[in-house]
Amino acid sequence: MTKADIISEITEQTGLQKKEVAIVIESFMETVKKCMLEKKENVYLRGFGSFIIKHRAAKTARDIGKNTTITIAAHDLPSFKPAKAFVDEMKGE
């Protein structure tokens, strides 16, 4: 399902115009990104899941092609963790 499919589905369910729904969806995504990038905060949506920041420590790795050792700097990655209720629904429980 793409963003356009989500917008169409919400339009059908609510009767709102596609432009209005698209603005809300874009605003939601920008807010989540802003919280994670600028404020370094996790975003929790009860019953759905959490957008969390995972920290990766610095490490050394091998570049097999050049036969050298490289250092990978510490960095943060965005991740999504579904809520237990959501996982249970997917399992059919």
N, CA, C and O atoms as a GROMACS GRO file, in nm:
protein
  372
    1MET      N    1   0.085  -0.118   0.000
    1MET     CA    2   0.000   0.000   0.000
    1MET      C    3   0.090   0.124   0.000
    1MET      O    4   0.184   0.133   0.079
    2THR      N    5   0.061   0.216  -0.086
    2THR     CA    6   0.139   0.339  -0.096
    2THR      C    7   0.069   0.452  -0.021
    2THR      O    8  -0.044   0.437   0.027
    3LYS      N    9   0.137   0.566  -0.013
    3LYS     CA   10   0.077   0.683   0.051
    3LYS      C   11  -0.050   0.726  -0.023
    3LYS      O   12  -0.148   0.765   0.039
    4ALA      N   13  -0.047   0.719  -0.155
    4ALA     CA   14  -0.165   0.755  -0.234
    4ALA      C   15  -0.282   0.661  -0.204
    4ALA      O   16  -0.397   0.705  -0.199
    5ASP      N   17  -0.253   0.532  -0.185
    5ASP     CA   18  -0.357   0.435  -0.149
    5ASP      C   19  -0.416   0.467  -0.012
    5ASP      O   20  -0.537   0.458   0.008
    6ILE      N   21  -0.332   0.504   0.081
    6ILE     CA   22  -0.378   0.541   0.216
    6ILE      C   23  -0.468   0.663   0.208
    6ILE      O   24  -0.573   0.668   0.272
    7ILE      N   25  -0.427   0.762   0.131
    7ILE     CA   26  -0.507   0.884   0.116
    7ILE      C   27  -0.643   0.850   0.054
    7ILE      O   28  -0.745   0.901   0.100
    8SER      N   29  -0.645   0.766  -0.047
    8SER     CA   30  -0.771   0.727  -0.111
    8SER      C   31  -0.861   0.653  -0.013
    8SER      O   32  -0.982   0.677  -0.009
    9GLU      N   33  -0.804   0.563   0.065
    9GLU     CA   34  -0.881   0.485   0.163
    9GLU      C   35  -0.943   0.576   0.269
    9GLU      O   36  -1.060   0.560   0.303
   10ILE      N   37  -0.864   0.669   0.322
   10ILE     CA   38  -0.916   0.761   0.423
   10ILE      C   39  -1.022   0.852   0.362
   10ILE      O   40  -1.121   0.884   0.429
   11THR      N   41  -1.004   0.894   0.239
   11THR     CA   42  -1.103   0.977   0.169
   11THR      C   43  -1.237   0.905   0.160
   11THR      O   44  -1.342   0.964   0.185
   12GLU      N   45  -1.233   0.776   0.124
   12GLU     CA   46  -1.355   0.697   0.115
   12GLU      C   47  -1.422   0.680   0.251
   12GLU      O   48  -1.545   0.687   0.262
   13GLN      N   49  -1.342   0.657   0.355
   13GLN     CA   50  -1.397   0.632   0.488
   13GLN      C   51  -1.456   0.757   0.552
   13GLN      O   52  -1.556   0.748   0.624
   14THR      N   53  -1.395   0.872   0.529
   14THR     CA   54  -1.436   0.993   0.599
   14THR      C   55  -1.521   1.088   0.516
   14THR      O   56  -1.596   1.168   0.572
   15GLY      N   57  -1.512   1.080   0.386
   15GLY     CA   58  -1.585   1.172   0.300
   15GLY      C   59  -1.515   1.306   0.284
   15GLY      O   60  -1.570   1.397   0.223
   16LEU      N   61  -1.393   1.319   0.337
   16LEU     CA   62  -1.315   1.441   0.320
   16LEU      C   63  -1.254   1.444   0.180
   16LEU      O   64  -1.248   1.342   0.112
   17GLN      N   65  -1.209   1.562   0.140
   17GLN     CA   66  -1.145   1.575   0.009
   17GLN      C   67  -1.002   1.521   0.015
   17GLN      O   68  -0.937   1.524   0.120
   18LYS      N   69  -0.954   1.473  -0.100
   18LYS     CA   70  -0.820   1.417  -0.106
   18LYS      C   71  -0.713   1.518  -0.066
   18LYS      O   72  -0.616   1.482   0.001
   19LYS      N   73  -0.729   1.644  -0.104
   19LYS     CA   74  -0.630   1.746  -0.070
   19LYS      C   75  -0.618   1.762   0.080
   19LYS      O   76  -0.508   1.773   0.134
   20GLU      N   77  -0.733   1.763   0.150
   20GLU     CA   78  -0.732   1.778   0.296
   20GLU      C   79  -0.664   1.658   0.362
   20GLU      O   80  -0.582   1.676   0.453
   21VAL      N   81  -0.697   1.539   0.317
   21VAL     CA   82  -0.638   1.418   0.374
   21VAL      C   83  -0.488   1.415   0.346
   21VAL      O   84  -0.410   1.378   0.434
   22ALA      N   85  -0.447   1.453   0.226
   22ALA     CA   86  -0.304   1.456   0.191
   22ALA      C   87  -0.228   1.552   0.281
   22ALA      O   88  -0.116   1.523   0.323
   23ILE      N   89  -0.287   1.668   0.309
   23ILE     CA   90  -0.222   1.766   0.397
   23ILE      C   91  -0.204   1.709   0.536
   23ILE      O   92  -0.099   1.727   0.598
   24VAL      N   93  -0.307   1.640   0.587
   24VAL     CA   94  -0.299   1.581   0.721
   24VAL      C   95  -0.193   1.471   0.726
   24VAL      O   96  -0.115   1.465   0.820
   25ILE      N   97  -0.191   1.384   0.625
   25ILE     CA   98  -0.092   1.275   0.622
   25ILE      C   99   0.049   1.331   0.614
   25ILE      O  100   0.137   1.286   0.687
   26GLU      N  101   0.071   1.429   0.526
   26GLU     CA  102   0.204   1.491   0.514
   26GLU      C  103   0.245   1.558   0.645
   26GLU      O  104   0.360   1.547   0.687
   27SER      N  105   0.152   1.625   0.709
   27SER     CA  106   0.180   1.692   0.836
   27SER      C  107   0.216   1.590   0.944
   27SER      O  108   0.309   1.612   1.022
   28PHE      N  109   0.144   1.479   0.948
   28PHE     CA  110   0.174   1.372   1.044
   28PHE      C  111   0.316   1.319   1.024
   28PHE      O  112   0.391   1.305   1.120
   29MET      N  113   0.351   1.290   0.898
   29MET     CA  114   0.483   1.235   0.871
   29MET      C  115   0.593   1.336   0.904
   29MET      O  116   0.697   1.298   0.958
   30GLU      N  117   0.572   1.463   0.873
   30GLU     CA  118   0.671   1.566   0.905
   30GLU      C  119   0.688   1.582   1.056
   30GLU      O  120   0.799   1.602   1.104
   31THR      N  121   0.577   1.573   1.130
   31THR     CA  122   0.584   1.584   1.275
   31THR      C  123   0.663   1.469   1.335
   31THR      O  124   0.746   1.491   1.424
   32VAL      N  125   0.640   1.348   1.287
   32VAL     CA  126   0.714   1.231   1.336
   32VAL      C  127   0.863   1.248   1.305
   32VAL      O  128   0.948   1.225   1.392
   33LYS      N  129   0.894   1.288   1.181
   33LYS     CA  130   1.035   1.307   1.144
   33LYS      C  131   1.101   1.416   1.227
   33LYS      O  132   1.215   1.401   1.271
   34LYS      N  133   1.029   1.526   1.250
   34LYS     CA  134   1.084   1.638   1.326
   34LYS      C  135   1.113   1.595   1.470
   34LYS      O  136   1.219   1.628   1.524
   35CYS      N  137   1.021   1.522   1.531
   35CYS     CA  138   1.042   1.474   1.668
   35CYS      C  139   1.166   1.385   1.676
   35CYS      O  140   1.244   1.396   1.770
   36MET      N  141   1.183   1.299   1.578
   36MET     CA  142   1.293   1.205   1.582
   36MET      C  143   1.427   1.269   1.545
   36MET      O  144   1.529   1.240   1.606
   37LEU      N  145   1.426   1.357   1.445
   37LEU     CA  146   1.550   1.417   1.398
   37LEU      C  147   1.599   1.531   1.486
   37LEU      O  148   1.715   1.534   1.527
   38GLU      N  149   1.511   1.625   1.516
   38GLU     CA  150   1.552   1.745   1.588
   38GLU      C  151   1.548   1.728   1.739
   38GLU      O  152   1.642   1.765   1.809
   39LYS      N  153   1.440   1.671   1.791
   39LYS     CA  154   1.423   1.660   1.935
   39LYS      C  155   1.480   1.530   1.991
   39LYS      O  156   1.494   1.516   2.112
   40LYS      N  157   1.512   1.435   1.904
   40LYS     CA  158   1.562   1.303   1.944
   40LYS      C  159   1.464   1.233   2.039
   40LYS      O  160   1.505   1.170   2.137
   41GLU      N  161   1.333   1.246   2.008
   41GLU     CA  162   1.229   1.184   2.090
   41GLU      C  163   1.166   1.068   2.013
   41GLU      O  164   1.154   1.072   1.891
   42ASN      N  165   1.124   0.966   2.088
   42ASN     CA  166   1.047   0.857   2.030
   42ASN      C  167   0.902   0.902   2.017
   42ASN      O  168   0.857   0.990   2.090
   43VAL      N  169   0.829   0.840   1.924
   43VAL     CA  170   0.688   0.872   1.902
   43VAL      C  171   0.606   0.747   1.932
   43VAL      O  172   0.626   0.643   1.869
   44TYR      N  173   0.513   0.758   2.028
   44TYR     CA  174   0.433   0.644   2.071
   44TYR      C  175   0.288   0.662   2.026
   44TYR      O  176   0.226   0.764   2.056
   45LEU      N  177   0.233   0.564   1.955
   45LEU     CA  178   0.094   0.564   1.911
   45LEU      C  179   0.027   0.441   1.973
   45LEU      O  180   0.044   0.329   1.924
   46ARG      N  181  -0.048   0.462   2.080
   46ARG     CA  182  -0.110   0.349   2.152
   46ARG      C  183  -0.196   0.265   2.060
   46ARG      O  184  -0.275   0.316   1.981
   47GLY      N  185  -0.179   0.134   2.072
   47GLY     CA  186  -0.256   0.039   1.993
   47GLY      C  187  -0.203   0.018   1.852
   47GLY      O  188  -0.250  -0.071   1.781
   48PHE      N  189  -0.106   0.098   1.810
   48PHE     CA  190  -0.049   0.085   1.676
   48PHE      C  191   0.099   0.049   1.684
   48PHE      O  192   0.140  -0.054   1.630
   49GLY      N  193   0.179   0.133   1.750
   49GLY     CA  194   0.321   0.104   1.761
   49GLY      C  195   0.400   0.228   1.795
   49GLY      O  196   0.344   0.334   1.822
   50SER      N  197   0.532   0.213   1.794
   50SER     CA  198   0.622   0.321   1.831
   50SER      C  199   0.729   0.341   1.724
   50SER      O  200   0.785   0.245   1.672
   51PHE      N  201   0.755   0.465   1.693
   51PHE     CA  202   0.869   0.501   1.609
   51PHE      C  203   0.981   0.534   1.707
   51PHE      O  204   0.974   0.634   1.778
   52ILE      N  205   1.084   0.450   1.709
   52ILE     CA  206   1.188   0.467   1.809
   52ILE      C  207   1.323   0.492   1.742
   52ILE      O  208   1.345   0.458   1.626
   53ILE      N  209   1.412   0.552   1.820
   53ILE     CA  210   1.548   0.578   1.772
   53ILE      C  211   1.639   0.472   1.833
   53ILE      O  212   1.646   0.457   1.955
   54LYS      N  213   1.709   0.398   1.747
   54LYS     CA  214   1.804   0.297   1.793
   54LYS      C  215   1.945   0.353   1.772
   54LYS      O  216   1.978   0.402   1.664
   55HIS      N  217   2.026   0.344   1.876
   55HIS     CA  218   2.163   0.395   1.869
   55HIS      C  219   2.256   0.278   1.835
   55HIS      O  220   2.250   0.173   1.898
   56ARG      N  221   2.339   0.299   1.738
   56ARG     CA  222   2.441   0.200   1.701
   56ARG      C  223   2.577   0.254   1.745
   56ARG      O  224   2.614   0.366   1.710
   57ALA      N  225   2.650   0.176   1.819
   57ALA     CA  226   2.781   0.215   1.868
   57ALA      C  227   2.883   0.211   1.754
   57ALA      O  228   2.863   0.144   1.653
   58ALA      N  229   2.993   0.283   1.774
   58ALA     CA  230   3.101   0.280   1.675
   58ALA      C  231   3.163   0.140   1.673
   58ALA      O  232   3.168   0.072   1.776
   59LYS      N  233   3.208   0.098   1.556
   59LYS     CA  234   3.269  -0.034   1.545
   59LYS      C  235   3.371  -0.036   1.433
   59LYS      O  236   3.371   0.052   1.346
   60THR      N  237   3.456  -0.135   1.436
   60THR     CA  238   3.552  -0.153   1.328
   60THR      C  239   3.502  -0.266   1.239
   60THR      O  240   3.439  -0.361   1.285
   61ALA      N  241   3.530  -0.253   1.111
   61ALA     CA  242   3.486  -0.352   1.013
   61ALA      C  243   3.598  -0.374   0.913
   61ALA      O  244   3.695  -0.299   0.909
   62ARG      N  245   3.582  -0.477   0.832
   62ARG     CA  246   3.683  -0.509   0.731
   62ARG      C  247   3.628  -0.477   0.593
   62ARG      O  248   3.515  -0.512   0.561
   63ASP      N  249   3.710  -0.410   0.512
   63ASP     CA  250   3.680  -0.390   0.371
   63ASP      C  251   3.754  -0.502   0.298
   63ASP      O  252   3.873  -0.492   0.271
   64ILE      N  253   3.681  -0.608   0.266
   64ILE     CA  254   3.743  -0.728   0.210
   64ILE      C  255   3.807  -0.699   0.074
   64ILE      O  256   3.912  -0.756   0.043
   65GLY      N  257   3.746  -0.613  -0.006
   65GLY     CA  258   3.799  -0.583  -0.139
   65GLY      C  259   3.936  -0.517  -0.134
   65GLY      O  260   4.022  -0.546  -0.216
   66LYS      N  261   3.956  -0.428  -0.036
   66LYS     CA  262   4.084  -0.356  -0.024
   66LYS      C  263   4.174  -0.416   0.084
   66LYS      O  264   4.288  -0.374   0.100
   67ASN      N  265   4.121  -0.514   0.158
   67ASN     CA  266   4.194  -0.578   0.267
   67ASN      C  267   4.242  -0.477   0.371
   67ASN      O  268   4.358  -0.477   0.411
   68THR      N  269   4.149  -0.390   0.414
   68THR     CA  270   4.181  -0.290   0.514
   68THR      C  271   4.075  -0.291   0.624
   68THR      O  272   3.967  -0.348   0.609
   69THR      N  273   4.109  -0.227   0.734
   69THR     CA  274   4.016  -0.211   0.844
   69THR      C  275   3.960  -0.070   0.839
   69THR      O  276   4.034   0.027   0.822
   70ILE      N  277   3.828  -0.058   0.853
   70ILE     CA  278   3.765   0.074   0.854
   70ILE      C  279   3.688   0.090   0.984
   70ILE      O  280   3.649  -0.007   1.048
   71THR      N  281   3.666   0.215   1.022
   71THR     CA  282   3.589   0.245   1.142
   71THR      C  283   3.455   0.303   1.100
   71THR      O  284   3.447   0.397   1.021
   72ILE      N  285   3.349   0.244   1.154
   72ILE     CA  286   3.214   0.294   1.129
   72ILE      C  287   3.174   0.376   1.251
   72ILE      O  288   3.173   0.325   1.363
   73ALA      N  289   3.142   0.502   1.230
   73ALA     CA  290   3.110   0.593   1.339
   73ALA      C  291   2.977   0.553   1.405
   73ALA      O  292   2.894   0.487   1.344
   74ALA      N  293   2.960   0.595   1.530
   74ALA     CA  294   2.834   0.574   1.600
   74ALA      C  295   2.726   0.656   1.530
   74ALA      O  296   2.751   0.767   1.482
   75HIS      N  297   2.604   0.601   1.525
   75HIS     CA  298   2.495   0.670   1.457
   75HIS      C  299   2.360   0.621   1.510
   75HIS      O  300   2.350   0.517   1.574
   76ASP      N  301   2.257   0.699   1.481
   76ASP     CA  302   2.121   0.665   1.519
   76ASP      C  303   2.042   0.620   1.397
   76ASP      O  304   2.063   0.670   1.286
   77LEU      N  305   1.950   0.526   1.418
   77LEU     CA  306   1.865   0.477   1.311
   77LEU      C  307   1.719   0.482   1.355
   77LEU      O  308   1.689   0.450   1.470
   78PRO      N  309   1.628   0.520   1.265
   78PRO     CA  310   1.486   0.513   1.300
   78PRO      C  311   1.438   0.368   1.289
   78PRO      O  312   1.487   0.291   1.207
   79SER      N  313   1.342   0.333   1.374
   79SER     CA  314   1.289   0.199   1.372
   79SER      C  315   1.142   0.203   1.413
   79SER      O  316   1.100   0.295   1.482
   80PHE      N  317   1.065   0.104   1.370
   80PHE     CA  318   0.925   0.095   1.409
   80PHE      C  319   0.904  -0.033   1.487
   80PHE      O  320   0.946  -0.141   1.444
   81LYS      N  321   0.840  -0.022   1.602
   81LYS     CA  322   0.809  -0.137   1.685
   81LYS      C  323   0.658  -0.143   1.700
   81LYS      O  324   0.599  -0.055   1.763
   82PRO      N  325   0.591  -0.246   1.644
   82PRO     CA  326   0.446  -0.254   1.654
   82PRO      C  327   0.402  -0.281   1.798
   82PRO      O  328   0.473  -0.344   1.876
   83ALA      N  329   0.283  -0.231   1.831
   83ALA     CA  330   0.226  -0.252   1.964
   83ALA      C  331   0.184  -0.398   1.979
   83ALA      O  332   0.155  -0.466   1.881
   84LYS      N  333   0.182  -0.446   2.104
   84LYS     CA  334   0.146  -0.584   2.131
   84LYS      C  335   0.006  -0.616   2.078
   84LYS      O  336  -0.016  -0.723   2.022
   85ALA      N  337  -0.089  -0.523   2.096
   85ALA     CA  338  -0.225  -0.545   2.048
   85ALA      C  339  -0.227  -0.561   1.896
   85ALA      O  340  -0.302  -0.643   1.843
   86PHE      N  341  -0.146  -0.483   1.827
   86PHE     CA  342  -0.138  -0.490   1.681
   86PHE      C  343  -0.079  -0.625   1.637
   86PHE      O  344  -0.128  -0.687   1.544
   87VAL      N  345   0.026  -0.668   1.705
   87VAL     CA  346   0.089  -0.796   1.675
   87VAL      C  347  -0.010  -0.911   1.699
   87VAL      O  348  -0.018  -1.003   1.618
   88ASP      N  349  -0.083  -0.904   1.809
   88ASP     CA  350  -0.182  -1.007   1.839
   88ASP      C  351  -0.291  -1.014   1.732
   88ASP      O  352  -0.336  -1.123   1.697
   89GLU      N  353  -0.335  -0.899   1.681
   89GLU     CA  354  -0.433  -0.896   1.573
   89GLU      C  355  -0.378  -0.962   1.448
   89GLU      O  356  -0.449  -1.036   1.380
   90MET      N  357  -0.251  -0.936   1.417
   90MET     CA  358  -0.189  -0.995   1.299
   90MET      C  359  -0.180  -1.148   1.313
   90MET      O  360  -0.193  -1.220   1.214
   91LYS      N  361  -0.159  -1.195   1.435
   91LYS     CA  362  -0.151  -1.339   1.460
   91LYS      C  363  -0.288  -1.404   1.462
   91LYS      O  364  -0.299  -1.526   1.454
   92GLY      N  365  -0.393  -1.322   1.472
   92GLY     CA  366  -0.528  -1.376   1.475
   92GLY      C  367  -0.574  -1.412   1.616
   92GLY      O  368  -0.667  -1.490   1.633
   93GLU      N  369  -0.509  -1.356   1.715
   93GLU     CA  370  -0.544  -1.387   1.854
   93GLU      C  371  -0.649  -1.292   1.906
   93GLU      O  372  -0.690  -1.303   2.022
   0.00000   0.00000   0.00000
